């Protein structure tokens, strides 16, 4: 099954729950591991395994920020979840599928492109009175082999510094206006990377939790001066909101999207890196 748009409808998933090549992953996050696992056990899509983003989808060292796992960590953790390149991975969470997008990010980064989000997440599934299952499903361990990034490569702070004056790159800050301006500070310093465009991630989500139509997302992007031919580098605070925005841009036909997963937690805590504040954004 070839996948071009990383979304699956609730109806399609309901019809494919028993397919052996489909692995459903509940990625909801409720503050900590214990709360997240309890929420999952209380009711999840039938057959879904639980994925906790900090333990399963982040590097071991979270002292500063939540970087992606390295290749060895990814092979171990994704393998323990039973993920292989033959599986169609269907991820969901709540709140617009925010934490499900982290699984999409990790898998796309390591060359596994058969991964989609359940459009509308658990909320739409429940609103349609579809079945839930309680308890826990144990993953069947497998061998996951990290590959070169297929559709989503990362970017480091060093590369961004070297390319701050490069007209071929656009920095896209998908946090809220208060974080972008520096009014709300979640690092040693507030503000944003010089030249970044403010493009809040949640504006790509409709009231029912589904992703906006690709044409609407393209219109939002173009209004901010973001063009498909540009190389877009997306960042937020710790990389999760950036993943959601990157996925939205991919569905809207933007092929040159990269994620700075160090994001503001890394940049804002490094006094050697330049910072801007206020709400002035780069001209389109």
N, C-alpha and C positions, 0 to 999 in steps of 0.2 A: 504493500500500500504506500503510494507516494504521498507525502504531505507537503503542501506548499504554504498553506495558511495555518499557523499553530493554534487552531481552535477546534473544538468538537462540541456539537450541540448535545443537550441532555437526551434528546430522543435518539441520537445516534449511539451514544454510550449505552443507553438502556438496551438497545438492540444487540450490543456487542459485549455485554458483561461476561458472557460465558466463553468468549473467544480466548484460546490459549495464548495468542500473541499479544493480548492486551493486558497491561499491568496498571491498575488504578492506584494512585498515591494521594493520600489525605495529608495535606501540608499545612493544616491550620496551626496557628500559633496563639497561645493564650497566656502570654507572659513568661512562662518557664516550661521546662520539660514535663514536670509532673502535671501541671494544669492542661497542657496541650494533649498529653496522652490520655488524660481522663476525659477530656472533651471528645476525642476520637473514639474511645471505648464506649461512650454513652450513645453513639449513633453515627455511622458512616455509610458511605455508598457500599453496597454489598461487594465483598471481596477485596476492598481497598486495604492496602497496608498503610502504616503510619510513617511519615517522614518528618523528622524534627530538624529544622534548618540549621541550628547551631551545631548539633552533633553530626549530622549527616551531610550537610552541604556547605560547611565552612572550614577554613584551615584550623588546625589545632590551636594556634596562638591567636587569641582574640583580645590581646592586651590593648591594642589601639583600635582595631576595627575588624570587621568580619570579611576577610579576604576569601576568595574561592580556595577550595582545597587544592594542593598540588597534585600532580599526576598520580603519585603513589597513594596519597590519601584518597583520591577519587576512585582509584581502582578498588581499594579495600572497601570503602563505604558504599559505593554504588553496587559493588558485587554482593555485599551482604544484604542489600535491599532486593536482590534478584534481578537487577537491571542488566540487560545485554543489548547489543545493537540490533538484535532481531525483534525486540519487544517494542510495541507501540505504547509509550508511557503517557497516561492521561493523568495530569495533575490538577488538583483543585484545592481551594481553601475558602475563606470567606473574605468579606471586605474588598470585593472587586478582584479576588484571586491574587492578592499582593504576594503572599508567601509561596503560592504555587509557581509564580514567575521565577522564583529563585531556582527551583528545580529545572525549569526550562533553561535558565542561564547556564547552570553548571553542565547540563547535558549538551547543550549547543556548543559550549566552550570546548568540550572534549569530543566533538565530532559526532555526537549522537543526535540526528535530526528528526528521528521519529518520535517526537514529543509534542504534545498538545496540551492546552488548558481546557478544562470543562467550562465552556462559556456560561457565565453566570454563577459559577461555583456551587457550593452546597446550598446557598439560599434559593437559587432557581430550582435546583433539584427538589428541595423540600416544598417550595411553592407549588410545584406541579404534582405534589402528593406521591412522589416516587418512593420506592422502598428504602428503608435504612436497616442496617445490621448493627447489633451491639457486640461488645467483646473485642478481642484483638485477633487479627490475622497475622500469622507468622510468615515472614518472607521466606522464599526458597532461594538460598544463596546460589550465586552463579559467578561467572568470570566476566568482569567488565574490563575492556581494554581501551584506555584513553587513546584518542586519535588527535591529529592536528585539528585545530578549530575549523569546523565546517562552515558555519554561517555567522559565527560570533566570536571575534577575537578580542582580547583584553588590551588595555593600555596602561602604562605606568605613569607615575608622577613625573619621572625623569623625561619621558617622551613628551608629555604635555608641556613642560617647561621649555624644551627645545623647540616646540612648535607654536608657542604663544603668538608669534607674529606671522604664522603661516595662514594665508587666506584660504587655503584648501580645507581647513579644519574648522568646525564649529563646535564649541563647548556648550552643552545643554544641561542646565541645572533644573532638576525636576522636583526639588523641594518646594515648600511653601514660600510665599513672599516674605514672611517675617524671618525665616532662616536665610533666605537669599540676601536680604538687606543687612543682616547682622543684628536686627532687633532681638531675635531669638537665637541664643548662642548655645550650641551643643558641642563645642570644642574650645580649646584655649582661645581661639580667635573666631569672631563671627564674620559673615560676609560671604563672598563667592570668589571663584577663580576669575582673574581678569579677562574680560571679554565674553564671559558666559551669558547665554540667553536664558531667561526664566521661562520655564514651560512645565507647570505643575502636572504631575502624573495623573492625579485623580480626575482631572477634567476629561480624560479619555474613557471614563467609566460612566455608564448610564445608571439611572436610579435603581434598576433591577439587578445591578451588578454585572451585566454583560458589557462587553467592549463596544465602544461606539463603532458605527459603520466606518469602513476604511476611508470613504470620501470625506467624512466629517473630521477624521484624524488628519488627513492630508490638508484640509482647509485650516485646521488649527496650526499645523506645522508651518505651512506657507505664510500664515499671518505673522508668525514669529520670525520669518526670514529663513526657515529651514527648507532646503531644496534636496530632492532625491540624489542629485549628482554630487552633493557635498559629503565629506566624511564627518559623521556626527559622533562626538564623544559624549556619552551620557553619564551623569553622576548625581548622587544624592547625599545622604549621610553615611550609610553603610553598605550601599550597593543593591538593596532590595527594591526600593522604588525605581531605581535606575533600570533594573531588569524589566519591570513592568512597562516602563516607558519605551524601552528598546523593543519589546515584543509588539507594542502598539504600532510603533513606526514600521516594523517589519510587515505587519499585516497591511499597512497603508502603502506598501511598495517602496520603502526606503531600504536599499540593499547595503549601504555603507555605514552600518551602525556598529559602534564599539562601546564597551562599558568600562569606565574607570571604577573598578570595584573598591579601591582604597577610599574613594569618595571624600567627603568633607571631613570625616573622622581622621583620615590620614593627613589631608592637605591642611586643614585648620589647626592641627596640632604640631605642624612643622614650621617653626618660625623662619626657616630659610626660604619658604615658598611665598610668592607674592599674593596679596589679597586685595580685593575691592569691596567696598560696602555701598549701601544705598540701593535704590531700586532702578537706577539707570541701566539699561541693557544695551547691548551692541546693536547698531543700526542694521536693518535688513539689507 
